[in-house]
Amino acid sequence: MNITAYDLAQRFVGIKEVAGVASNLQILAMLRLDGDWPANDEVPWCSAFVNYVAWLLRLPRSKSLTARSWLAVGVPVPMNDAEPGFDVVVMSRGTGQPGATNLDAPGHVGFFAGYDGNYVVVLGGNQGDSVSVALFAQSRILGIRRLWEE
């Protein structure tokens, strides 16, 4: 049986941040996979989630907590060729952000789940402070990356 990153990521749906001084230990484990910070789960952790799933499956990963770091992992995939289960999607955060060449700018990353009209469907962490499936405007897509060959 072959499991995709998307299949494994689905197992985490519903995991969410804990408000206040307490933290979700599972999210902290994701955040601390490649470093000893941060101290709590109330920070951007979308890249930590994708890194964690990739680490569990021994796939290439960015080893960074910045979402745009994923633009340098795997191979680029044209939007029309993106496949659920095989690709990650990297997006800008908000409007007026720099293009894909600026890897240090704010962004968001998650597992590609498909398209719904003018929206991309993403399974990711830190979407409403939890692991969930959410819609994002396709205009925010900076790149789609395939982490492995089919």
C-alpha positions in Angstrom: 0.0 0.0 0.0 1.4 3.4 -1.0 0.4 6.4 1.1 0.7 9.9 -0.2 1.6 12.9 1.8 -2.0 14.1 1.4 -3.3 10.8 2.8 -1.1 11.1 5.9 -1.8 14.9 6.3 -5.6 14.1 6.4 -5.0 12.1 9.6 -4.1 15.4 11.3 -7.2 17.3 10.4 -8.7 18.9 13.5 -5.5 19.4 15.4 -5.5 23.0 16.6 -3.6 25.6 18.6 -4.3 26.0 22.3 -5.0 29.6 23.3 -3.1 31.2 26.2 -0.1 29.9 28.0 -0.7 26.2 27.1 0.3 24.8 23.7 -0.6 21.8 21.6 2.3 19.4 22.1 1.9 17.9 18.6 2.2 21.3 17.0 5.2 22.1 19.2 6.8 18.8 18.0 6.3 20.0 14.4 7.7 23.4 15.1 10.8 22.0 16.8 11.6 19.3 14.3 14.4 21.5 12.8 15.2 23.8 15.8 14.5 24.5 19.4 12.0 27.4 19.0 9.4 28.7 19.2 8.1 28.5 22.8 4.4 28.1 21.9 2.0 27.2 19.2 0.7 30.7 18.5 3.1 31.4 15.6 2.8 30.7 11.9 3.3 26.9 11.6 2.0 25.9 8.1 5.6 25.1 6.9 6.2 23.1 10.1 3.2 21.0 9.3 4.3 20.3 5.7 7.9 19.5 7.0 6.5 17.2 9.6 4.4 15.1 7.1 7.3 15.1 4.6 9.7 14.0 7.4 7.4 11.1 8.4 7.4 9.9 4.8 11.1 10.5 4.2 10.4 13.0 1.5 12.4 16.0 0.6 11.6 19.0 2.8 12.6 22.6 3.4 13.7 22.3 7.0 12.5 25.8 7.5 9.5 27.4 9.2 9.1 29.9 6.3 6.4 29.0 3.8 8.2 30.3 0.8 11.2 28.0 1.5 9.1 25.3 -0.2 9.7 27.1 -3.5 13.2 25.6 -3.5 12.1 22.0 -2.7 11.2 19.3 -5.3 10.4 20.2 -8.9 8.0 22.9 -10.2 4.7 21.7 -11.6 2.5 23.8 -13.9 -0.9 24.7 -12.3 -2.7 22.5 -14.9 -0.6 19.5 -14.0 -1.0 19.7 -10.2 -2.2 16.5 -8.6 -3.9 16.0 -5.2 -1.7 13.7 -3.0 1.5 14.6 -4.8 2.0 18.3 -4.7 2.4 21.2 -2.3 1.2 24.7 -3.1 3.0 27.8 -2.0 1.0 31.1 -1.8 1.6 34.7 -1.0 0.0 36.0 2.2 -2.4 38.8 1.5 -2.1 41.4 -1.3 0.8 43.5 -2.3 3.4 40.9 -1.5 6.6 40.3 -3.6 6.8 37.6 -6.2 8.1 34.1 -5.9 11.7 35.1 -6.1 11.6 36.5 -2.5 11.8 33.5 -0.3 11.8 35.5 2.9 8.5 37.3 2.4 5.3 36.1 4.2 3.5 33.2 2.6 1.5 30.0 3.2 2.1 26.4 2.2 0.0 23.3 2.2 -0.9 20.1 0.3 -2.7 20.6 -3.0 -6.2 19.1 -2.9 -7.7 20.4 -6.1 -9.4 23.4 -7.6 -12.9 24.8 -7.0 -13.6 27.5 -9.5 -11.2 30.4 -9.0 -9.9 28.8 -5.8 -7.3 26.3 -4.9 -8.2 23.8 -2.2 -5.4 23.3 0.3 -5.0 20.9 3.2 -2.6 22.6 5.6 -1.7 23.6 9.0 -2.4 27.0 10.7 -5.5 27.5 8.6 -7.9 29.0 11.2 -5.3 27.9 13.8 -5.8 24.3 12.9 -5.1 21.6 10.4 -7.9 21.9 7.9 -9.0 22.1 4.3 -9.5 25.7 3.1 -10.0 27.6 -0.2 -7.6 30.3 -1.4 -7.7 32.5 -4.5 -5.7 31.0 -7.3 -4.2 34.4 -7.9 -2.2 33.9 -4.6 -0.3 30.9 -6.0 3.4 31.4 -6.2 4.3 27.9 -7.2 3.4 24.3 -7.0 6.1 21.7 -6.2 6.2 18.0 -6.5 8.2 16.4 -3.8 8.5 13.0 -5.4 8.0 11.1 -8.6 4.8 9.0 -9.0 
